[in-house]
Amino acid sequence: MRSDTNILQNIPDGKPVRIFLPLLNRPERVRAQCLYQKSEPPKFSLLFKSGVLPVEEVDIEKPCIISIDMGGPTVSLEAMIQKISNQQTLAMIVQKSISHDQMREYFRVDAVTRVISKSFQTEHFNNQTEPWSAEGHTVDISGSGILAIFNEKPQPDRPVTLEIMIPSLEPETIKVLAHQIRVQELHDGRFEVAYHFDDITTEDRDKIIGCCLVIQRKMLRLKVMVKE
């Protein structure tokens, strides 16, 4: 908790941050922008624009994930809501900080969705090879990369363009630049390929993280049902 308190002290008052809010009786989480307000650590407040905070739908019994861009590595915190006031302010208390590696694992979930790996070709970047593409499906997905299976072996170009269909309530396709970390041929002749994202917008990363949180919540509910 000491290091988490130090993190809070280093966040400037009025700093814009992103929060993933848990909702009542729903697996989805709402992503919202807000302003960080200093208080006595481990406490702090978050201020929202009028009408942004879905007060009646927020589940205060579940932790929130807060993401802060500090101009270098993104700082992520898990925190609980202590109080909602004025319809636009959350009084929070930090539970723990989440490291980059923990974030990668925290937001990594088993998910099967369509993915296309393509050669990256622009007028400014041409690797002198013929354009190619390979279609497959993901095995798991996170905010920093995917594990996918293809019927044919994708080229080991760096970078490649990945077109990933986000399996949300309203599916959409995002494009990211990535590179292969490893490739393994499976017993049936297909290829399992791990990719790391090299260039992805904050908006698209948030979409992936939000989707992962929904899937995690569904899996948790399934585990509870099985135990019961």
C-alpha positions as CSV (number, residue, x, y, z in Angstrom):
1,M,0.0,0.0,0.0
2,R,3.0,2.3,0.6
3,S,4.0,2.2,-3.1
4,D,0.4,2.8,-4.1
5,T,0.2,5.8,-1.9
6,N,3.4,7.2,-3.5
7,I,1.7,6.7,-6.9
8,L,-1.2,8.8,-5.8
9,Q,1.1,11.6,-4.6
10,N,2.8,11.7,-8.0
11,I,-0.5,12.2,-10.0
12,P,-1.0,15.9,-10.6
13,D,-4.2,17.4,-9.3
14,G,-6.7,17.9,-12.1
15,K,-5.0,15.2,-14.3
16,P,-7.4,13.6,-16.9
17,V,-7.7,9.9,-16.3
18,R,-9.8,7.0,-17.7
19,I,-12.0,4.7,-15.6
20,F,-13.7,1.4,-16.2
21,L,-16.9,1.4,-14.1
22,P,-18.6,-1.9,-13.1
23,L,-22.4,-1.9,-13.7
24,L,-25.3,-3.4,-11.7
25,N,-26.6,-6.7,-13.0
26,R,-24.6,-6.4,-16.2
27,P,-21.2,-7.8,-17.3
28,E,-20.3,-4.7,-19.3
29,R,-18.1,-2.0,-17.9
30,V,-18.5,1.7,-18.9
31,R,-15.4,3.5,-19.9
32,A,-15.4,7.2,-19.0
33,Q,-13.1,10.2,-18.9
34,C,-12.8,12.1,-15.6
35,L,-10.4,14.4,-13.6
36,Y,-8.2,13.2,-10.7
37,Q,-8.5,15.2,-7.5
38,K,-6.0,14.9,-4.7
39,S,-7.1,13.9,-1.2
40,E,-5.4,12.2,1.7
41,P,-3.8,8.9,0.4
42,P,-4.9,6.2,-0.1
43,K,-8.1,8.2,-0.8
44,F,-8.7,10.4,-3.9
45,S,-11.7,11.7,-5.9
46,L,-12.7,11.6,-9.5
47,L,-14.8,14.4,-11.1
48,F,-17.0,13.8,-14.1
49,K,-18.7,16.2,-16.4
50,S,-22.4,16.6,-15.7
51,G,-24.4,13.7,-17.2
52,V,-21.4,11.5,-17.9
53,L,-21.5,9.4,-14.7
54,P,-24.3,6.7,-14.8
55,V,-25.1,7.0,-11.1
56,E,-28.0,4.7,-11.0
57,E,-26.2,1.9,-12.8
58,V,-22.8,1.9,-11.0
59,D,-22.0,-1.1,-8.9
60,I,-20.1,0.2,-5.9
61,E,-19.5,-3.3,-4.5
62,K,-17.0,-4.1,-7.3
63,P,-13.6,-2.6,-8.0
64,C,-12.9,0.0,-10.7
65,I,-9.9,0.1,-13.0
66,I,-8.3,3.5,-13.4
67,S,-5.8,4.2,-16.2
68,I,-3.5,7.3,-15.9
69,D,-1.1,8.4,-18.7
70,M,2.0,9.8,-16.9
71,G,3.9,10.6,-20.1
72,G,5.7,7.2,-20.0
73,P,4.4,3.9,-18.9
74,T,0.6,4.0,-18.2
75,V,-0.2,3.8,-14.5
76,S,-3.1,1.6,-13.6
77,L,-4.9,1.3,-10.3
78,E,-7.7,-0.9,-8.8
79,A,-9.9,1.2,-6.5
80,M,-13.2,1.0,-4.7
81,I,-15.9,3.6,-4.7
82,Q,-16.6,4.9,-1.2
83,K,-19.3,7.4,-2.1
84,I,-21.0,9.0,-5.0
85,S,-21.9,12.7,-4.5
86,N,-23.4,15.6,-6.5
87,Q,-24.2,13.1,-9.3
88,Q,-20.7,13.7,-10.7
89,T,-18.0,13.0,-8.1
90,L,-16.7,9.6,-6.9
91,A,-14.8,9.4,-3.6
92,M,-12.3,6.5,-4.1
93,I,-9.9,4.5,-2.1
94,V,-7.0,2.7,-3.8
95,Q,-6.7,-1.1,-3.4
96,K,-3.6,-1.8,-5.4
97,S,-1.6,-0.7,-8.3
98,I,-1.3,-2.9,-11.4
99,S,2.0,-3.2,-13.2
100,H,2.4,-3.4,-17.0
101,D,2.9,-7.2,-16.8
102,Q,0.0,-7.6,-14.5
103,M,-2.2,-5.5,-16.7
104,R,-1.3,-7.7,-19.7
105,E,-2.3,-10.8,-17.8
106,Y,-5.3,-9.1,-16.0
107,F,-6.8,-8.1,-19.3
108,R,-5.8,-11.3,-21.2
109,V,-8.8,-13.6,-21.7
110,D,-9.7,-16.6,-23.8
111,A,-11.7,-15.2,-26.8
112,V,-12.3,-16.6,-30.3
113,T,-12.8,-13.9,-32.9
114,R,-11.8,-13.3,-36.5
115,V,-8.3,-11.9,-37.3
116,I,-6.5,-11.2,-40.5
117,S,-2.7,-10.7,-40.6
118,K,-1.5,-8.7,-43.6
119,S,1.8,-7.4,-45.0
120,F,2.3,-3.7,-44.1
121,Q,2.7,-1.7,-47.3
122,T,2.8,2.1,-47.7
123,E,4.5,4.4,-50.1
124,H,7.0,5.3,-47.3
125,F,7.5,1.7,-46.1
126,N,7.9,-1.1,-48.6
127,N,9.6,-4.4,-47.8
128,Q,10.0,-5.2,-51.5
129,T,7.8,-8.4,-51.2
130,E,4.5,-9.3,-52.7
131,P,1.4,-8.3,-50.5
132,W,0.0,-11.2,-48.6
133,S,-2.7,-11.9,-46.0
134,A,-3.7,-14.8,-43.8
135,E,-7.1,-15.2,-42.0
136,G,-7.4,-17.0,-38.7
137,H,-9.0,-16.7,-35.3
138,T,-7.8,-15.6,-31.9
139,V,-7.2,-18.0,-29.0
140,D,-6.8,-15.2,-26.5
141,I,-6.6,-11.5,-26.6
142,S,-5.2,-8.7,-24.4
143,G,-4.5,-5.0,-24.5
144,S,-0.9,-5.7,-25.7
145,G,-1.3,-8.6,-28.1
146,I,-3.1,-11.8,-29.3
147,L,-2.5,-15.5,-29.7
148,A,-4.1,-16.7,-32.9
149,I,-4.4,-19.8,-35.1
150,F,-4.0,-19.7,-38.9
151,N,-4.5,-22.4,-41.5
152,E,-1.4,-21.2,-43.3
153,K,1.8,-19.8,-41.9
154,P,1.8,-15.9,-41.9
155,Q,5.0,-14.2,-43.1
156,P,7.4,-13.1,-40.3
157,D,7.4,-9.5,-41.6
158,R,7.9,-6.7,-39.1
159,P,5.6,-4.9,-38.8
160,V,2.4,-6.5,-40.0
161,T,-1.1,-5.2,-40.0
162,L,-3.6,-7.0,-37.9
163,E,-7.4,-6.6,-38.5
164,I,-9.1,-7.8,-35.4
165,M,-12.9,-8.1,-34.9
166,I,-13.7,-7.0,-31.3
167,P,-16.3,-9.5,-29.9
168,S,-18.4,-6.8,-28.2
169,L,-22.2,-6.3,-28.2
170,E,-21.7,-4.2,-31.4
171,P,-18.7,-6.0,-33.1
172,E,-16.3,-3.8,-34.9
173,T,-12.9,-4.3,-36.6
174,I,-9.8,-2.5,-35.5
175,K,-6.4,-2.3,-37.2
176,V,-3.1,-2.4,-35.3
177,L,0.6,-2.7,-36.2
178,A,2.2,-5.7,-34.6
179,H,5.1,-8.2,-34.9
180,Q,5.4,-11.9,-34.3
181,I,6.8,-13.1,-31.0
182,R,6.7,-16.8,-31.8
183,V,5.1,-19.3,-34.2
184,Q,4.5,-23.0,-33.7
185,E,3.1,-25.6,-36.1
186,L,0.3,-27.6,-34.6
187,H,-0.3,-31.4,-35.0
188,D,-3.0,-30.7,-37.6
189,G,-0.9,-28.5,-39.8
190,R,-2.2,-25.2,-38.6
191,F,0.0,-22.5,-37.1
192,E,-0.3,-20.9,-33.7
193,V,1.2,-17.4,-33.7
194,A,1.7,-14.9,-30.9
195,Y,1.7,-11.2,-31.8
196,H,2.7,-8.2,-29.8
197,F,1.1,-4.8,-30.6
198,D,3.6,-2.2,-31.7
199,D,1.2,0.6,-32.6
200,I,-2.4,0.8,-31.3
201,T,-4.5,3.8,-30.5
202,T,-5.6,4.5,-26.9
203,E,-9.2,4.3,-28.1
204,D,-8.7,0.8,-29.7
205,R,-6.7,-0.5,-26.7
206,D,-9.6,0.7,-24.4
207,K,-12.0,-1.2,-26.6
208,I,-10.0,-4.4,-26.2
209,I,-9.7,-3.9,-22.4
210,G,-13.4,-3.2,-22.1
211,C,-14.2,-6.4,-24.0
212,C,-11.8,-8.4,-21.9
213,L,-13.5,-7.2,-18.7
214,V,-16.9,-8.2,-20.1
215,I,-15.6,-11.7,-20.9
216,Q,-13.9,-12.0,-17.5
217,R,-17.1,-11.2,-15.8
218,K,-19.0,-13.8,-17.8
219,M,-16.4,-16.4,-16.9
220,L,-16.6,-15.5,-13.3
221,R,-20.4,-15.9,-13.3
222,L,-20.0,-19.3,-15.1
223,K,-17.6,-20.5,-12.4
224,V,-20.1,-19.4,-9.7
225,M,-22.9,-21.3,-11.4
226,V,-20.8,-24.4,-11.7
227,K,-19.8,-24.3,-8.0
228,E,-23.5,-23.9,-7.0
